[in-house]
Amino acid sequence: MPTQVLTAQEDIAYTDLLFDVCRQFGIRYYSASAKEKAFVEEVTRVTWAKQQETATGIKQNIRPAFSA
């Protein structure tokens, strides 16, 4: 989940995005392995940040996916 505090509407949108990513990769989140969950959560995090950057026009400091 993003580190910023989300409104209820943003929280729902983020959760919808998470499950969209799960469907895209054929992963059932609640029965996924820890590795699969980490993967879809990271893809969702980066996708959300890029969407927010586009929506707000405010440059986001997006850490590359799967970096330490």
Secondary structure, 3 states (H helix, E strand, C coil): CCCCCCCHHHHHHHHHHHHHHHHHHCCCHHHCCHHHHHHHHHHHHHHHHHHHHHHHCCCCCCCCCCCC
